[in-house]
Amino acid sequence: MITNFIKNPRITEKASFAAEQNVYTFNVSNSANKTEIKKAIFALYKVHPVKVNVLPIPKKNIISKGKKGVRGGGRKALVYLKAGDKIEII
């Protein structure tokens, strides 16, 4: 299914500032490419993206309660929309 490529919107302070410029950030699956992400955005939100950038999220080493571990990793997509379009996330 095409909508499985988008995991969830990425809600951060940086992403909320970018949303004011019609740039929305989503966590995406590792196998998704730009074309599939564009189709998934249209299927979910009914808007046509102008451009999609895909960036890796690096894994981070953490220590919690004295134990070492690894957090995160994955990919995020920056979806650019034209001036009149909007995505309601919340």
ROZA-488379 format. One record per atom (N, C-alpha, C, O): residue number from 1; residue in three letters; z, x, y. Coordinates in pm, whole numbers, plus 32768, in hexadecimal, padded with zeros to 4 digits. Example, Ala and Ser with C-alpha at 12.3 -4.5 7.8 and 13.67 -1.06 7.14 Angstrom:
+------+------+------+------+------+
! resi ! resn !    Z !    X !    Y !
+------+------+------+------+------+
!    1 !  ala ! 830C ! 8527 ! 7DC7 !
!    1 !  ala ! 830C ! 84CE ! 7E3E !
!    1 !  ala ! 830C ! 8528 ! 7EB6 !
!    1 !  ala ! 834E ! 8590 ! 7EB4 !
!    2 !  ser ! 82C4 ! 8505 ! 7F1F !
!    2 !  ser ! 82CA ! 8557 ! 7F96 !
!    2 !  ser ! 8313 ! 850A ! 8003 !
!    2 !  ser ! 8324 ! 853D ! 8072 !
+------+------+------+------+------+
REM end
This chain:
+------+------+------+------+------+
! resi ! resn !    Z !    X !    Y !
+------+------+------+------+------+
!    1 !  met ! 8000 ! 8054 ! 7F8A !
!    1 !  met ! 8000 ! 8000 ! 8000 !
!    1 !  met ! 8000 ! 8059 ! 807D !
!    1 !  met ! 8046 ! 80BE ! 8082 !
!    2 !  ile ! 7FB3 ! 8032 ! 80DE !
!    2 !  ile ! 7F9F ! 8086 ! 8154 !
!    2 !  ile ! 801B ! 808D ! 81AC !
!    2 !  ile ! 802F ! 80F2 ! 81F1 !
!    3 !  thr ! 806F ! 8026 ! 81AC !
!    3 !  thr ! 80E5 ! 8027 ! 8203 !
!    3 !  thr ! 8154 ! 807F ! 81CC !
!    3 !  thr ! 81B9 ! 8093 ! 8210 !
!    4 !  asn ! 8145 ! 80B4 ! 8154 !
!    4 !  asn ! 81AC ! 810D ! 811B !
!    4 !  asn ! 81AA ! 8197 ! 815A !
!    4 !  asn ! 8206 ! 81E6 ! 8143 !
!    5 !  phe ! 8143 ! 81B7 ! 81A8 !
!    5 !  phe ! 813B ! 823C ! 81E5 !
!    5 !  phe ! 819E ! 824A ! 8258 !
!    5 !  phe ! 81CA ! 82B9 ! 8276 !
!    6 !  ile ! 81C1 ! 81DC ! 829A !
!    6 !  ile ! 8221 ! 81DF ! 8309 !
!    6 !  ile ! 82AA ! 81BC ! 82D0 !
!    6 !  ile ! 82BE ! 814F ! 829C !
!    7 !  lys ! 8308 ! 8219 ! 82DB !
!    7 !  lys ! 838E ! 81FF ! 82A6 !
!    7 !  lys ! 83E0 ! 81AC ! 8308 !
!    7 !  lys ! 8411 ! 8140 ! 82E4 !
!    8 !  asn ! 83F0 ! 81DD ! 8383 !
!    8 !  asn ! 843E ! 8195 ! 83E7 !
!    8 !  asn ! 8423 ! 81D3 ! 8470 !
!    8 !  asn ! 83F4 ! 8244 ! 8478 !
!    9 !  pro ! 8441 ! 818A ! 84DB !
!    9 !  pro ! 8437 ! 81C7 ! 855F !
!    9 !  pro ! 84A4 ! 822F ! 8572 !
!    9 !  pro ! 8512 ! 8222 ! 853C !
!   10 !  arg ! 8485 ! 8296 ! 85BD !
!   10 !  arg ! 84E4 ! 8303 ! 85D5 !
!   10 !  arg ! 8527 ! 82E7 ! 865B !
!   10 !  arg ! 84E9 ! 82F6 ! 86C4 !
!   11 !  ile ! 85A6 ! 82BF ! 8656 !
!   11 !  ile ! 85EF ! 8299 ! 86CE !
!   11 !  ile ! 8643 ! 830F ! 86FC !
!   11 !  ile ! 86AE ! 832A ! 86C5 !
!   12 !  thr ! 8613 ! 8356 ! 8761 !
!   12 !  thr ! 865D ! 83C4 ! 879D !
!   12 !  thr ! 864F ! 83B8 ! 8834 !
!   12 !  thr ! 8600 ! 8368 ! 8866 !
!   13 !  glu ! 869C ! 8407 ! 887A !
!   13 !  glu ! 8692 ! 8405 ! 890B !
!   13 !  glu ! 8609 ! 8435 ! 8939 !
!   13 !  glu ! 85CE ! 83FB ! 8995 !
!   14 !  lys ! 85D7 ! 849C ! 88F9 !
!   14 !  lys ! 8552 ! 84D0 ! 891C !
!   14 !  lys ! 84E6 ! 846A ! 88FF !
!   14 !  lys ! 8487 ! 845B ! 894D !
!   15 !  ala ! 84F2 ! 8422 ! 888F !
!   15 !  ala ! 848E ! 83BD ! 886B !
!   15 !  ala ! 8492 ! 8346 ! 88CB !
!   15 !  ala ! 842A ! 830B ! 88E8 !
!   16 !  ser ! 8508 ! 8324 ! 88FD !
!   16 !  ser ! 8510 ! 82B3 ! 895A !
!   16 !  ser ! 84D3 ! 82D7 ! 89E1 !
!   16 !  ser ! 8498 ! 8280 ! 8A22 !
!   17 !  phe ! 84E0 ! 8354 ! 8A0D !
!   17 !  phe ! 849D ! 837E ! 8A88 !
!   17 !  phe ! 8406 ! 837F ! 8A75 !
!   17 !  phe ! 83BC ! 835C ! 8AD1 !
!   18 !  ala ! 83D8 ! 83A8 ! 89FF !
!   18 !  ala ! 8348 ! 83AB ! 89E4 !
!   18 !  ala ! 830F ! 831D ! 89DC !
!   18 !  ala ! 829A ! 8308 ! 89FD !
!   19 !  ala ! 835F ! 82BD ! 89B0 !
!   19 !  ala ! 8330 ! 8233 ! 89A4 !
!   19 !  ala ! 830E ! 81F8 ! 8A2C !
!   19 !  ala ! 82BD ! 819C ! 8A35 !
!   20 !  glu ! 834B ! 822B ! 8A95 !
!   20 !  glu ! 8329 ! 81FE ! 8B1C !
!   20 !  glu ! 829B ! 8227 ! 8B43 !
!   20 !  glu ! 825F ! 81E8 ! 8B99 !
!   21 !  gln ! 8266 ! 8290 ! 8B04 !
!   21 !  gln ! 81DD ! 82BC ! 8B1C !
!   21 !  gln ! 817E ! 828C ! 8AAE !
!   21 !  gln ! 8113 ! 82C5 ! 8A9C !
!   22 !  asn ! 81A3 ! 8222 ! 8A65 !
!   22 !  asn ! 8153 ! 81E8 ! 89F8 !
!   22 !  asn ! 813C ! 824B ! 8985 !
!   22 !  asn ! 80CF ! 824D ! 894B !
!   23 !  val ! 81A0 ! 829C ! 8966 !
!   23 !  val ! 819C ! 82F4 ! 88F2 !
!   23 !  val ! 8211 ! 82CE ! 8899 !
!   23 !  val ! 8285 ! 82DA ! 88C2 !
!   24 !  tyr ! 81F4 ! 82A0 ! 8820 !
!   24 !  tyr ! 825C ! 8271 ! 87C5 !
!   24 !  tyr ! 8266 ! 82D2 ! 874F !
!   24 !  tyr ! 8201 ! 8307 ! 8721 !
!   25 !  thr ! 82DF ! 82E8 ! 871F !
!   25 !  thr ! 82FA ! 834A ! 86B6 !
!   25 !  thr ! 8329 ! 8303 ! 8638 !
!   25 !  thr ! 8380 ! 82AC ! 863C !
!   26 !  phe ! 82EE ! 832A ! 85C6 !
!   26 !  phe ! 830F ! 82EF ! 8544 !
!   26 !  phe ! 8324 ! 835D ! 84DE !
!   26 !  phe ! 82E1 ! 83C4 ! 84E2 !
!   27 !  asn ! 8381 ! 8346 ! 8480 !
!   27 !  asn ! 838C ! 839B ! 840A !
!   27 !  asn ! 8321 ! 836C ! 83A8 !
!   27 !  asn ! 8315 ! 82F4 ! 838E !
!   28 !  val ! 82D5 ! 83C9 ! 8371 !
!   28 !  val ! 8268 ! 83A5 ! 8317 !
!   28 !  val ! 8277 ! 83F1 ! 8293 !
!   28 !  val ! 82BF ! 8455 ! 828C !
!   29 !  ser ! 8232 ! 83C3 ! 822D !
!   29 !  ser ! 823A ! 8404 ! 81AB !
!   29 !  ser ! 81ED ! 8488 ! 81AE !
!   29 !  ser ! 8197 ! 849D ! 8204 !
!   30 !  asn ! 820E ! 84E0 ! 8152 !
!   30 !  asn ! 81D0 ! 8564 ! 814F !
!   30 !  asn ! 813E ! 855E ! 8127 !
!   30 !  asn ! 80F3 ! 85BB ! 8145 !
!   31 !  ser ! 8112 ! 84F4 ! 80E6 !
!   31 !  ser ! 8088 ! 84EB ! 80B8 !
!   31 !  ser ! 802D ! 84A4 ! 811B !
!   31 !  ser ! 7FB4 ! 849E ! 8103 !
!   32 !  ala ! 8062 ! 8470 ! 8188 !
!   32 !  ala ! 8012 ! 8422 ! 81E6 !
!   32 !  ala ! 7FBE ! 847D ! 823F !
!   32 !  ala ! 7FEC ! 84E6 ! 826A !
!   33 !  asn ! 7F41 ! 8452 ! 825A !
!   33 !  asn ! 7EF0 ! 849A ! 82BB !
!   33 !  asn ! 7EDE ! 8442 ! 8337 !
!   33 !  asn ! 7F0D ! 83D0 ! 833B !
!   34 !  lys ! 7E9B ! 8477 ! 839D !
!   34 !  lys ! 7E92 ! 8433 ! 841D !
!   34 !  lys ! 7E49 ! 83AC ! 8412 !
!   34 !  lys ! 7E71 ! 834B ! 8452 !
!   35 !  thr ! 7DE0 ! 83A7 ! 83C3 !
!   35 !  thr ! 7D95 ! 832B ! 83B4 !
!   35 !  thr ! 7DE8 ! 82BF ! 8373 !
!   35 !  thr ! 7DE5 ! 824C ! 839E !
!   36 !  glu ! 7E33 ! 82E2 ! 830C !
!   36 !  glu ! 7E89 ! 8281 ! 82C8 !
!   36 !  glu ! 7EF9 ! 8252 ! 8324 !
!   36 !  glu ! 7F20 ! 81DD ! 831E !
!   37 !  ile ! 7F2D ! 82AA ! 8377 !
!   37 !  ile ! 7F97 ! 8284 ! 83D6 !
!   37 !  ile ! 7F60 ! 8222 ! 843C !
!   37 !  ile ! 7FA4 ! 81C1 ! 845F !
!   38 !  lys ! 7EE6 ! 8239 ! 846E !
!   38 !  lys ! 7EA8 ! 81DC ! 84CD !
!   38 !  lys ! 7E98 ! 8151 ! 8490 !
!   38 !  lys ! 7EB6 ! 80ED ! 84D0 !
!   39 !  lys ! 7E6A ! 814C ! 8413 !
!   39 !  lys ! 7E58 ! 80CB ! 83CF !
!   39 !  lys ! 7EDE ! 8085 ! 83B9 !
!   39 !  lys ! 7EE8 ! 800B ! 83C5 !
!   40 !  ala ! 7F46 ! 80D2 ! 8397 !
!   40 !  ala ! 7FCA ! 8097 ! 8380 !
!   40 !  ala ! 8006 ! 8061 ! 8402 !
!   40 !  ala ! 8046 ! 7FF8 ! 8400 !
!   41 !  ile ! 7FF3 ! 80A7 ! 8470 !
!   41 !  ile ! 8025 ! 8077 ! 84F2 !
!   41 !  ile ! 7FDF ! 7FF4 ! 8516 !
!   41 !  ile ! 8020 ! 7F97 ! 8547 !
!   42 !  phe ! 7F5C ! 7FEC ! 84FF !
!   42 !  phe ! 7F15 ! 7F6F ! 851D !
!   42 !  phe ! 7F45 ! 7EFE ! 84C3 !
!   42 !  phe ! 7F54 ! 7E8D ! 84F0 !
!   43 !  ala ! 7F5E ! 7F1C ! 8443 !
!   43 !  ala ! 7F8C ! 7EB4 ! 83E5 !
!   43 !  ala ! 8018 ! 7E82 ! 8409 !
!   43 !  ala ! 8034 ! 7E0B ! 83FA !
!   44 !  leu ! 806E ! 7ED9 ! 8438 !
!   44 !  leu ! 80F8 ! 7EB2 ! 8457 !
!   44 !  leu ! 8107 ! 7E75 ! 84E2 !
!   44 !  leu ! 814C ! 7E10 ! 84F3 !
!   45 !  tyr ! 80C7 ! 7EB2 ! 8547 !
!   45 !  tyr ! 80E2 ! 7E8C ! 85D2 !
!   45 !  tyr ! 806A ! 7E4F ! 861B !
!   45 !  tyr ! 8079 ! 7E24 ! 868D !
!   46 !  lys ! 7FF4 ! 7E4B ! 85DC !
!   46 !  lys ! 7F7B ! 7E0F ! 8616 !
!   46 !  lys ! 7F4F ! 7E51 ! 8699 !
!   46 !  lys ! 7F21 ! 7E0C ! 86F4 !
!   47 !  val ! 7F5E ! 7ED5 ! 86A2 !
!   47 !  val ! 7F2B ! 7F21 ! 8713 !
!   47 !  val ! 7ED7 ! 7F95 ! 86DD !
!   47 !  val ! 7EF5 ! 7FCB ! 8673 !
!   48 !  his ! 7E70 ! 7FBB ! 8728 !
!   48 !  his ! 7E1A ! 802A ! 8700 !
!   48 !  his ! 7E49 ! 80AA ! 8745 !
!   48 !  his ! 7E45 ! 80B2 ! 87C0 !
!   49 !  pro ! 7E76 ! 810F ! 86F9 !
!   49 !  pro ! 7E9F ! 818D ! 8736 !
!   49 !  pro ! 7E26 ! 81D8 ! 876E !
!   49 !  pro ! 7DBA ! 81D6 ! 8733 !
!   50 !  val ! 7E3A ! 821A ! 87DF !
!   50 !  val ! 7DD1 ! 826F ! 8819 !
!   50 !  val ! 7DCE ! 82F4 ! 87D0 !
!   50 !  val ! 7D63 ! 832A ! 87B4 !
!   51 !  lys ! 7E44 ! 832A ! 87B3 !
!   51 !  lys ! 7E4F ! 83AF ! 8776 !
!   51 !  lys ! 7ECE ! 83B5 ! 8724 !
!   51 !  lys ! 7F31 ! 8371 ! 8743 !
!   52 !  val ! 7ECD ! 8406 ! 86B9 !
!   52 !  val ! 7F43 ! 841B ! 8665 !
!   52 !  val ! 7F55 ! 84B1 ! 864F !
!   52 !  val ! 7EF8 ! 84F6 ! 8625 !
!   53 !  asn ! 7FCC ! 84E3 ! 866C !
!   53 !  asn ! 7FF0 ! 856D ! 864D !
!   53 !  asn ! 805A ! 856A ! 85DF !
!   53 !  asn ! 80B7 ! 851A ! 85E4 !
!   54 !  val ! 804B ! 85C3 ! 857B !
!   54 !  val ! 80AB ! 85CA ! 850C !
!   54 !  val ! 80ED ! 8654 ! 8510 !
!   54 !  val ! 80AA ! 86BB ! 8513 !
!   55 !  leu ! 8174 ! 8654 ! 850F !
!   55 !  leu ! 81C0 ! 86CF ! 8519 !
!   55 !  leu ! 8223 ! 86DA ! 84A5 !
!   55 !  leu ! 8259 ! 8675 ! 8479 !
!   56 !  pro ! 823C ! 8753 ! 8474 !
!   56 !  pro ! 82A2 ! 8763 ! 840D !
!   56 !  pro ! 832E ! 8765 ! 844A !
!   56 !  pro ! 8341 ! 8794 ! 84BA !
!   57 !  ile ! 838E ! 8730 ! 83FF !
!   57 !  ile ! 841B ! 8739 ! 8424 !
!   57 !  ile ! 8458 ! 87A0 ! 83C5 !
!   57 !  ile ! 845D ! 8788 ! 834D !
!   58 !  pro ! 8487 ! 8812 ! 83F9 !
!   58 !  pro ! 84BA ! 8879 ! 83A0 !
!   58 !  pro ! 8540 ! 8852 ! 8361 !
!   58 !  pro ! 858D ! 8805 ! 839A !
!   59 !  lys ! 8559 ! 8889 ! 82EA !
!   59 !  lys ! 85DA ! 8876 ! 82A9 !
!   59 !  lys ! 8641 ! 88CB ! 82F1 !
!   59 !  lys ! 8621 ! 8934 ! 8328 !
!   60 !  lys ! 86C0 ! 889D ! 82F0 !
!   60 !  lys ! 872A ! 88E6 ! 8333 !
!   60 !  lys ! 879D ! 8900 ! 82D3 !
!   60 !  lys ! 87C6 ! 88A6 ! 8288 !
!   61 !  asn ! 87D0 ! 8979 ! 82D5 !
!   61 !  asn ! 8845 ! 899B ! 8283 !
!   61 !  asn ! 88C2 ! 896B ! 82CA !
!   61 !  asn ! 88D4 ! 8981 ! 8342 !
!   62 !  ile ! 891A ! 8928 ! 827F !
!   62 !  ile ! 8995 ! 88F5 ! 82B9 !
!   62 !  ile ! 8A0C ! 891C ! 8263 !
!   62 !  ile ! 89FD ! 893F ! 81EE !
!   63 !  ile ! 8A82 ! 8917 ! 829E !
!   63 !  ile ! 8AFF ! 8929 ! 8254 !
!   63 !  ile ! 8B56 ! 88B1 ! 8276 !
!   63 !  ile ! 8B76 ! 889A ! 82EA !
!   64 !  ser ! 8B7C ! 8865 ! 8210 !
!   64 !  ser ! 8BCF ! 87EF ! 8223 !
!   64 !  ser ! 8C43 ! 87F5 ! 81C1 !
!   64 !  ser ! 8C2F ! 87FE ! 8148 !
!   65 !  lys ! 8CBB ! 87F1 ! 81F5 !
!   65 !  lys ! 8D35 ! 87F8 ! 81A3 !
!   65 !  lys ! 8D36 ! 8876 ! 814D !
!   65 !  lys ! 8D62 ! 8873 ! 80DA !
!   66 !  gly ! 8D06 ! 88E4 ! 8184 !
!   66 !  gly ! 8D07 ! 8964 ! 813F !
!   66 !  gly ! 8C98 ! 8977 ! 80DB !
!   66 !  gly ! 8C92 ! 89E1 ! 809B !
!   67 !  lys ! 8C40 ! 8916 ! 80CA !
!   67 !  lys ! 8BD4 ! 8923 ! 8068 !
!   67 !  lys ! 8B4F ! 8931 ! 80B0 !
!   67 !  lys ! 8B37 ! 88F0 ! 8116 !
!   68 !  lys ! 8AF9 ! 8985 ! 807A !
!   68 !  lys ! 8A76 ! 899B ! 80B5 !
!   68 !  lys ! 8A16 ! 8930 ! 8082 !
!   68 !  lys ! 8A22 ! 88FE ! 8012 !
!   69 !  gly ! 89B9 ! 890E ! 80D6 !
!   69 !  gly ! 8955 ! 88AB ! 80AF !
!   69 !  gly ! 88DB ! 88B7 ! 8109 !
!   69 !  gly ! 88D6 ! 8909 ! 8164 !
!   70 !  val ! 8879 ! 8863 ! 80ED !
!   70 !  val ! 87FE ! 885F ! 813A !
!   70 !  val ! 87E9 ! 87D0 ! 8168 !
!   70 !  val ! 87F7 ! 8772 ! 811A !
!   71 !  arg ! 87C8 ! 87C0 ! 81E8 !
!   71 !  arg ! 87B2 ! 873C ! 821F !
!   71 !  arg ! 8722 ! 872F ! 824D !
!   71 !  arg ! 86E6 ! 878E ! 8280 !
!   72 !  gly ! 86ED ! 86B9 ! 823B !
!   72 !  gly ! 8671 ! 8693 ! 827C !
!   72 !  gly ! 85F4 ! 86CD ! 8242 !
!   72 !  gly ! 85E7 ! 86E4 ! 81CA !
!   73 !  gly ! 859A ! 86E4 ! 829C !
!   73 !  gly ! 8513 ! 8709 ! 8275 !
!   73 !  gly ! 84BC ! 868D ! 8275 !
!   73 !  gly ! 84EF ! 861D ! 8270 !
!   74 !  gly ! 843C ! 86A0 ! 827A !
!   74 !  gly ! 83DF ! 8630 ! 8277 !
!   74 !  gly ! 8376 ! 863E ! 82E2 !
!   74 !  gly ! 8354 ! 86AC ! 830C !
!   75 !  arg ! 8340 ! 85CA ! 830E !
!   75 !  arg ! 82D7 ! 85CB ! 8373 !
!   75 !  arg ! 82EE ! 8558 ! 83D5 !
!   75 !  arg ! 8328 ! 84F1 ! 83B2 !
!   76 !  lys ! 82BF ! 856D ! 8450 !
!   76 !  lys ! 82C3 ! 8501 ! 84B2 !
!   76 !  lys ! 823A ! 84F5 ! 84F1 !
!   76 !  lys ! 81ED ! 8556 ! 84F7 !
!   77 !  ala ! 821B ! 847D ! 8520 !
!   77 !  ala ! 819B ! 8463 ! 8560 !
!   77 !  ala ! 81B4 ! 8432 ! 85ED !
!   77 !  ala ! 8209 ! 83DB ! 8604 !
!   78 !  leu ! 8169 ! 8469 ! 864B !
!   78 !  leu ! 816A ! 843A ! 86D5 !
!   78 !  leu ! 80EE ! 83E3 ! 86E7 !
!   78 !  leu ! 807D ! 8413 ! 86D8 !
!   79 !  val ! 8102 ! 8364 ! 8706 !
!   79 !  val ! 8095 ! 8304 ! 8711 !
!   79 !  val ! 8080 ! 82E3 ! 87A4 !
!   79 !  val ! 80DA ! 82AF ! 87E6 !
!   80 !  tyr ! 800A ! 8301 ! 87D7 !
!   80 !  tyr ! 7FE7 ! 82EA ! 8863 !
!   80 !  tyr ! 7F9C ! 8266 ! 886E !
!   80 !  tyr ! 7F3D ! 824D ! 8823 !
!   81 !  leu ! 7FC7 ! 8210 ! 88CB !
!   81 !  leu ! 7F86 ! 818F ! 88E2 !
!   81 !  leu ! 7F48 ! 818E ! 896D !
!   81 !  leu ! 7F71 ! 81D9 ! 89C5 !
!   82 !  lys ! 7EE5 ! 8135 ! 8980 !
!   82 !  lys ! 7EAC ! 8129 ! 8A06 !
!   82 !  lys ! 7F0C ! 80DF ! 8A61 !
!   82 !  lys ! 7F70 ! 80A8 ! 8A32 !
!   83 !  ala ! 7EEF ! 80DC ! 8AE2 !
!   83 !  ala ! 7F4F ! 80B3 ! 8B47 !
!   83 !  ala ! 7F86 ! 8026 ! 8B35 !
!   83 !  ala ! 7FFC ! 8010 ! 8B4F !
!   84 !  gly ! 7F38 ! 7FC6 ! 8B0A !
!   84 !  gly ! 7F68 ! 7F3D ! 8B01 !
!   84 !  gly ! 7FB5 ! 7F1B ! 8A82 !
!   84 !  gly ! 7FFB ! 7EB6 ! 8A7E !
!   85 !  asp ! 7FA9 ! 7F6D ! 8A1C !
!   85 !  asp ! 7FE5 ! 7F4F ! 8999 !
!   85 !  asp ! 8078 ! 7F78 ! 8995 !
!   85 !  asp ! 80A3 ! 7FD4 ! 89DA !
!   86 !  lys ! 80C4 ! 7F30 ! 8940 !
!   86 !  lys ! 8153 ! 7F4C ! 892E !
!   86 !  lys ! 8178 ! 7F33 ! 889E !
!   86 !  lys ! 8138 ! 7EE3 ! 8859 !
!   87 !  ile ! 81DF ! 7F77 ! 886F !
!   87 !  ile ! 821A ! 7F5F ! 87EC !
!   87 !  ile ! 82AC ! 7F3A ! 8803 !
!   87 !  ile ! 82F6 ! 7F86 ! 8841 !
!   88 !  glu ! 82D4 ! 7EC6 ! 87D0 !
!   88 !  glu ! 8361 ! 7E9D ! 87D8 !
!   88 !  glu ! 83A9 ! 7ECE ! 875C !
!   88 !  glu ! 8392 ! 7E9B ! 86EF !
!   89 !  ile ! 83FF ! 7F32 ! 876C !
!   89 !  ile ! 8443 ! 7F6E ! 86F9 !
!   89 !  ile ! 84C5 ! 7F25 ! 86DB !
!   89 !  ile ! 84E5 ! 7F10 ! 8666 !
!   90 !  ile ! 850F ! 7EFE ! 8740 !
!   90 !  ile ! 858D ! 7EB7 ! 8729 !
!   90 !  ile ! 8581 ! 7E29 ! 8759 !
!   90 !  ile ! 85E0 ! 7DDC ! 874E !
+------+------+------+------+------+
REM end
